């Protein structure tokens, strides 16, 4: 069993495609929270999509017992359901969370994902697998076969469902995964708790040219509250991990991971959001929710002291990339949500916060607040990092990956 775990959790590194600077630029109206001088820097989004770059070919050695070589494009995404490598090794031995967060492994025959079920299952093996994926806790339940199936986190559960929707103050326990990331005592960005040890946020909250912003000691994380006027004891940050493929020009793959010094204790006010399955999609028009402590008016220099919540609709990428909306700026790693008629949106200071959609019995983290033009304007919905597209990076980074440090 132990050897099996190591075989399926190998990691492949691919070269980064660096796009040249693009012009002209359009300034994004929200990103970092106001009033924090050390982190003040402009964010620019190109009016036109990146030029097409011919993929480079790399030979990759795979760390299985019988190692083999394969030829893969440099922009290959491991375990995304698409065969990129010549021999398909980028889609072999994959693991994922399926329905109800049940751990699944891709089979060699037929390439189907099946639940990890094992007649000799015991607590120690379940704990070991969960730890390899970055979790500390696990839940056993029955699924498909009459033996236990592993589901690592118990996530996405609201403790309060009594709330008023539509740009209003949230109830305590409504969004227990919502966090406030504070730089030297000031709220800068939102964050999302995804396990006892890890927080997801946006990479642009940690500018790579600012050494202070990349120092974990300058940050404190707060959770389990709905007001910045009443803060509990903070969670301390051990390391900050930025997606190596984050492009600050286009905001593509705008995702960061914070490793906490100590695991969070879950309670009625603090719970993790569920990560989606690799192929889990929410259709155009699906009603979802976003929350944050950001400003409630475009151009305002003051963040909200109260946690705000608003319903938004998923907007098809083709619509979001149309001439009247964002003119091709939305990549495959992004998702749009809001109201095309305006009025409901995330705003400055909300960056890094959650876009969640409800599944059968829990909420799934569909997006991470990233960018947009203005706040709540007509044909300018919020743009979020699409979490299902960055899952391989998230799981890899949760597996004991060193923090990224600034280039000196």
C-alpha positions as CSV (number, residue, x, y, z in Angstrom):
1,X,0.0,0.0,0.0
2,X,2.8,2.4,0.9
3,X,4.7,1.8,-2.3
4,X,1.5,2.3,-4.2
5,X,1.0,5.7,-2.7
6,X,4.5,6.8,-3.7
7,X,4.0,5.6,-7.3
8,X,0.8,7.6,-7.9
9,X,2.1,10.8,-6.3
10,X,5.1,11.6,-8.5
11,X,5.6,15.2,-9.6
12,X,6.7,16.5,-13.0
13,X,8.2,20.0,-13.6
14,X,7.8,21.7,-16.9
15,X,9.4,24.8,-18.4
16,X,7.6,28.1,-18.0
17,X,6.6,30.0,-21.2
18,X,7.4,33.7,-20.7
19,X,5.3,36.0,-22.8
20,X,6.8,39.4,-23.9
21,X,5.3,42.6,-22.5
22,X,2.1,43.6,-24.3
23,X,0.7,47.0,-25.1
24,X,-1.5,49.0,-24.7
25,X,-2.4,48.4,-21.1
26,X,-5.7,48.9,-19.2
27,X,-5.4,49.6,-15.5
28,X,-7.3,47.2,-13.2
29,X,-9.3,49.1,-10.7
30,X,-9.0,46.7,-7.8
31,X,-6.5,44.3,-6.5
32,X,-4.7,44.9,-3.2
33,X,-6.5,46.7,-0.4
34,X,-6.0,50.4,0.0
35,X,-3.9,52.2,2.6
36,X,-1.0,49.8,2.6
37,X,2.0,51.7,1.2
38,X,4.6,48.9,1.1
39,X,2.3,46.9,-1.3
40,X,1.1,49.7,-3.5
41,X,1.8,48.9,-7.1
42,X,-0.2,49.2,-10.3
43,X,-1.8,46.1,-11.8
44,X,-2.2,46.1,-15.6
45,X,-4.2,43.9,-17.9
46,X,-3.5,43.9,-21.6
47,X,-6.3,44.8,-23.9
48,X,-5.3,42.0,-26.3
49,X,-4.6,38.3,-25.5
50,X,-1.1,37.0,-25.5
51,X,0.5,36.0,-28.8
52,X,0.5,32.4,-29.7
53,X,3.8,30.8,-28.7
54,X,4.9,27.5,-30.3
55,X,5.3,24.9,-27.5
56,X,8.8,23.7,-26.7
57,X,9.3,20.0,-26.5
58,X,10.9,18.6,-23.4
59,X,11.9,15.0,-22.5
60,X,10.6,14.0,-19.1
61,X,11.8,11.1,-17.0
62,X,9.0,9.6,-14.9
63,X,9.7,8.4,-11.4
64,X,8.1,5.0,-11.6
65,X,9.8,1.7,-11.0
66,X,10.3,1.2,-14.7
67,X,11.2,4.8,-15.7
68,X,10.5,5.8,-19.2
69,X,11.0,8.9,-21.4
70,X,8.3,10.8,-23.0
71,X,8.1,14.0,-25.1
72,X,5.8,16.7,-23.7
73,X,5.0,20.3,-24.6
74,X,6.3,22.8,-22.1
75,X,2.8,23.9,-21.3
76,X,1.6,20.4,-20.3
77,X,-0.8,20.2,-17.4
78,X,-0.5,17.0,-15.5
79,X,-3.7,15.0,-14.8
80,X,-6.1,17.5,-16.5
81,X,-7.9,14.8,-18.6
82,X,-6.1,15.8,-21.8
83,X,-3.3,13.8,-23.3
84,X,-0.4,16.2,-24.0
85,X,2.6,13.9,-23.9
86,X,3.4,11.6,-26.8
87,X,2.9,8.4,-24.7
88,X,0.2,9.9,-22.5
89,X,2.3,9.7,-19.4
90,X,1.0,13.0,-18.2
91,X,-2.4,11.3,-17.6
92,X,-1.1,8.1,-16.0
93,X,-1.2,7.3,-12.2
94,X,-3.3,10.3,-11.4
95,X,-5.2,10.9,-8.2
96,X,-8.1,13.3,-7.6
97,X,-11.0,14.0,-5.4
98,X,-14.3,12.9,-6.9
99,X,-17.9,13.2,-5.8
100,X,-18.2,14.1,-2.1
101,X,-14.4,14.5,-2.0
102,X,-13.8,10.7,-2.3
103,X,-10.2,10.0,-3.2
104,X,-10.0,8.4,-6.7
105,X,-7.2,6.8,-8.6
106,X,-7.0,6.5,-12.4
107,X,-7.0,2.9,-13.6
108,X,-4.6,1.5,-16.1
109,X,-7.5,-0.3,-18.0
110,X,-9.9,2.1,-19.6
111,X,-8.4,5.2,-17.9
112,X,-11.4,5.4,-15.5
113,X,-11.2,7.1,-12.1
114,X,-12.3,4.7,-9.4
115,X,-12.6,5.2,-5.6
116,X,-9.8,4.1,-3.3
117,X,-11.5,1.1,-1.7
118,X,-9.5,-1.6,0.1
119,X,-10.7,-4.5,2.3
120,X,-7.7,-4.3,4.6
121,X,-8.2,-0.5,5.2
122,X,-7.1,0.9,8.5
123,X,-6.8,4.3,10.1
124,X,-3.0,4.5,9.7
125,X,-3.1,4.0,6.0
126,X,-5.9,6.5,5.6
127,X,-4.0,9.0,7.7
128,X,-0.8,8.5,5.6
129,X,-2.6,9.1,2.3
130,X,-4.3,12.2,3.6
131,X,-1.0,13.6,4.8
132,X,0.6,13.0,1.4
133,X,-2.1,15.2,0.0
134,X,-1.6,17.9,2.7
135,X,-4.4,17.0,5.0
136,X,-4.4,15.9,8.6
137,X,-7.9,14.5,9.0
138,X,-9.9,12.0,7.2
139,X,-13.5,10.7,7.0
140,X,-14.5,7.1,6.2
141,X,-17.8,6.3,4.5
142,X,-19.3,3.7,2.2
143,X,-19.1,4.4,-1.6
144,X,-19.7,2.0,-4.5
145,X,-18.2,-1.0,-2.8
146,X,-19.0,-2.5,0.6
147,X,-15.6,-1.3,2.0
148,X,-14.5,2.1,3.3
149,X,-13.7,4.8,0.8
150,X,-11.3,7.6,1.7
151,X,-12.4,11.2,1.9
152,X,-9.8,13.4,3.5
153,X,-11.4,16.7,4.5
154,X,-14.9,17.2,5.8
155,X,-15.4,20.5,4.1
156,X,-17.7,23.0,2.5
157,X,-20.3,22.9,5.3
158,X,-22.0,26.1,6.5
159,X,-22.9,26.4,10.2
160,X,-25.4,29.2,9.6
161,X,-27.8,29.2,6.7
162,X,-29.9,32.1,7.9
163,X,-28.7,35.0,5.8
164,X,-29.7,37.9,3.7
165,X,-28.2,37.7,0.1
166,X,-27.2,40.6,-2.1
167,X,-24.3,42.7,-1.0
168,X,-25.1,42.5,2.7
169,X,-23.4,41.7,5.9
170,X,-22.7,38.0,6.4
171,X,-23.8,36.0,9.4
172,X,-21.2,34.3,11.6
173,X,-20.6,30.8,10.3
174,X,-22.0,31.5,6.9
175,X,-18.6,31.4,5.2
176,X,-16.4,29.7,7.7
177,X,-13.5,29.3,5.2
178,X,-13.2,33.1,4.6
179,X,-10.0,34.6,6.0
180,X,-8.5,38.1,6.3
181,X,-4.8,38.3,5.3
182,X,-3.2,41.3,7.0
183,X,0.1,42.8,6.2
184,X,1.7,44.6,9.2
185,X,-1.7,45.1,10.8
186,X,-3.8,46.1,7.8
187,X,-6.3,44.0,5.8
188,X,-4.9,43.6,2.3
189,X,-6.4,40.5,0.8
190,X,-8.8,37.7,1.4
191,X,-7.9,34.0,1.7
192,X,-9.6,30.7,1.7
193,X,-9.0,27.9,4.2
194,X,-8.7,24.5,2.4
195,X,-7.1,22.3,5.0
196,X,-5.9,22.7,8.6
197,X,-2.5,23.9,7.4
198,X,-3.1,25.6,4.1
199,X,-4.7,28.8,2.8
200,X,-5.3,29.7,-0.8
201,X,-5.1,33.3,-2.0
202,X,-4.1,35.4,-5.1
203,X,-0.5,35.6,-6.2
204,X,-0.8,39.4,-6.9
205,X,-1.3,39.9,-3.2
206,X,2.4,39.1,-2.8
207,X,4.3,41.1,-5.4
208,X,7.6,39.4,-6.3
209,X,9.5,42.7,-6.4
210,X,8.6,43.5,-2.8
211,X,10.8,41.5,-0.3
212,X,8.7,42.6,2.6
213,X,5.5,41.2,1.0
214,X,7.2,37.8,0.6
215,X,8.3,37.6,4.2
216,X,5.9,35.3,6.2
217,X,6.6,37.2,9.4
218,X,4.9,40.3,8.0
219,X,1.6,38.5,7.6
220,X,-1.1,37.4,10.0
221,X,-4.2,35.4,9.0
222,X,-7.5,35.8,10.8
223,X,-10.6,33.5,10.6
224,X,-13.8,32.7,12.3
225,X,-15.1,36.3,12.5
226,X,-17.3,38.6,10.4
227,X,-15.9,42.0,11.6
228,X,-12.4,43.5,11.4
229,X,-13.2,45.3,14.6
230,X,-13.3,42.1,16.6
231,X,-10.3,39.9,15.7
232,X,-9.4,36.6,17.3
233,X,-5.9,35.2,17.8
234,X,-4.1,35.2,14.4
235,X,-2.8,32.2,12.5
236,X,0.9,32.7,11.8
237,X,2.4,32.0,8.4
238,X,5.3,29.6,7.9
239,X,5.9,30.1,4.2
240,X,4.4,31.7,1.1
241,X,4.3,29.7,-2.2
242,X,3.5,31.4,-5.5
243,X,2.6,29.6,-8.7
244,X,5.7,29.6,-10.8
245,X,3.5,30.2,-13.9
246,X,1.8,33.3,-12.5
247,X,2.0,36.1,-15.1
248,X,1.6,39.5,-13.5
249,X,1.0,41.1,-16.9
250,X,-2.1,39.0,-17.8
251,X,-2.9,37.8,-14.3
252,X,-2.9,34.2,-15.6
253,X,-2.7,31.5,-12.9
254,X,-3.1,34.1,-10.1
255,X,-2.8,31.8,-7.2
256,X,-0.8,31.6,-4.0
257,X,-0.7,29.1,-1.1
258,X,0.2,29.9,2.5
259,X,1.5,27.2,4.8
260,X,0.5,28.0,8.4
261,X,2.8,27.4,11.3
262,X,0.3,25.4,13.3
263,X,-2.9,23.5,12.1
264,X,-6.2,25.3,12.6
265,X,-8.7,23.8,14.9
266,X,-12.1,23.4,13.1
267,X,-15.2,24.6,14.9
268,X,-18.6,26.1,14.1
269,X,-16.9,29.3,12.9
270,X,-13.8,27.9,11.1
271,X,-14.2,25.2,8.4
272,X,-12.4,24.5,5.1
273,X,-14.0,25.0,1.7
274,X,-14.0,21.9,-0.6
275,X,-11.7,21.9,-3.6
276,X,-13.5,20.9,-6.7
277,X,-12.9,17.7,-8.7
278,X,-10.7,18.1,-11.7
279,X,-13.6,17.8,-14.1
280,X,-16.2,19.5,-12.0
281,X,-17.8,22.4,-13.8
282,X,-20.6,24.8,-13.0
283,X,-22.7,25.9,-16.0
284,X,-23.4,29.4,-17.3
285,X,-26.0,31.0,-15.1
286,X,-25.3,28.9,-12.0
287,X,-25.9,31.0,-8.9
288,X,-22.8,31.2,-6.7
289,X,-21.5,33.3,-3.8
290,X,-18.5,35.5,-3.2
291,X,-17.5,37.2,0.1
292,X,-14.9,39.5,1.4
293,X,-13.9,42.6,3.5
294,X,-13.2,44.7,0.4
295,X,-14.5,48.2,-0.3
296,X,-18.2,48.3,-1.1
297,X,-17.8,51.2,-3.6
298,X,-15.5,51.5,-6.6
299,X,-12.8,54.0,-6.0
300,X,-13.3,54.0,-2.2
301,X,-10.1,54.1,-0.1
302,X,-11.7,52.3,2.9
303,X,-12.3,48.5,3.2
304,X,-15.4,47.2,4.8
305,X,-15.1,46.4,8.5
306,X,-17.8,43.8,8.0
307,X,-17.7,40.6,6.0
308,X,-19.9,41.2,3.0
309,X,-21.5,38.5,0.8
310,X,-23.2,38.7,-2.6
311,X,-24.7,36.3,-5.1
312,X,-23.2,36.2,-8.5
313,X,-23.8,34.1,-11.6
314,X,-21.3,32.1,-13.5
315,X,-20.7,33.6,-16.9
316,X,-19.6,31.5,-19.9
317,X,-16.0,32.3,-21.0
318,X,-17.1,32.9,-24.5
319,X,-19.5,35.6,-23.3
320,X,-16.8,37.1,-21.0
321,X,-14.3,37.2,-23.9
322,X,-16.8,39.0,-26.2
323,X,-16.2,42.4,-27.6
324,X,-18.6,44.1,-25.2
325,X,-17.0,42.5,-22.1
326,X,-13.3,41.7,-21.8
327,X,-12.3,41.3,-25.5
328,X,-10.3,38.0,-25.2
329,X,-8.5,38.7,-21.9
330,X,-10.0,35.8,-20.0
331,X,-7.7,32.7,-20.3
332,X,-8.6,29.1,-19.8
333,X,-7.3,29.4,-16.2
334,X,-9.9,32.1,-15.3
335,X,-13.7,32.1,-14.8
336,X,-16.1,35.1,-14.8
337,X,-18.9,35.6,-12.3
338,X,-21.2,38.5,-11.6
339,X,-24.1,40.3,-13.3
340,X,-23.6,41.7,-16.8
341,X,-26.1,44.4,-16.0
342,X,-23.8,45.4,-13.1
343,X,-24.5,46.0,-9.4
344,X,-23.1,42.8,-7.9
345,X,-19.4,42.1,-7.8
346,X,-16.2,41.7,-5.8
347,X,-14.0,44.8,-5.3
348,X,-10.8,46.2,-4.0
349,X,-9.5,44.3,-0.9
350,X,-11.5,41.2,-1.9
351,X,-8.6,39.7,-3.9
352,X,-7.7,36.2,-2.9
353,X,-11.1,35.5,-1.5
354,X,-13.5,32.8,-2.4
355,X,-16.0,32.2,-5.2
356,X,-18.0,29.2,-4.0
357,X,-20.8,27.2,-5.7
358,X,-23.1,24.7,-3.9
359,X,-22.9,21.0,-4.8
360,X,-25.2,18.3,-3.4
361,X,-24.5,18.9,0.2
362,X,-21.5,21.2,0.4
363,X,-19.8,24.3,-1.1
364,X,-17.0,24.0,-3.6
365,X,-14.2,26.6,-4.2
366,X,-14.7,27.4,-7.9
367,X,-12.7,30.6,-8.1
368,X,-10.2,32.9,-6.3
369,X,-10.9,36.6,-6.7
370,X,-8.3,38.0,-9.1
371,X,-9.1,41.0,-11.2
372,X,-11.7,43.1,-13.0
373,X,-12.3,46.6,-14.5
374,X,-14.1,48.7,-11.9
375,X,-16.5,47.2,-9.4
376,X,-20.0,46.2,-10.3
377,X,-20.0,48.0,-13.7
378,X,-22.1,47.0,-16.7
379,X,-20.4,44.3,-18.7
380,X,-17.5,44.2,-16.3
381,X,-18.0,41.1,-14.1
382,X,-15.4,39.9,-11.7
383,X,-12.7,37.5,-13.0
384,X,-11.5,34.7,-10.8
385,X,-8.7,32.2,-11.0
386,X,-10.4,28.9,-12.0
387,X,-9.5,26.5,-9.2
388,X,-10.1,23.3,-11.1
389,X,-7.3,24.4,-13.6
390,X,-4.7,24.9,-10.9
391,X,-5.5,21.7,-8.8
392,X,-2.3,19.9,-9.9
393,X,-0.2,22.9,-8.6
394,X,-2.2,23.1,-5.4
395,X,-1.8,19.4,-4.5
396,X,1.9,19.4,-5.5
397,X,2.6,22.5,-3.4
398,X,0.8,21.1,-0.4
399,X,3.1,18.1,-0.6
400,X,6.1,19.7,1.2
401,X,7.2,22.2,-1.4
402,X,9.7,24.9,-0.5
403,X,8.6,28.5,-0.5
404,X,9.4,30.6,-3.5
405,X,11.8,33.4,-2.7
406,X,12.3,36.7,-4.6
407,X,15.0,37.0,-7.2
408,X,17.9,38.9,-5.8
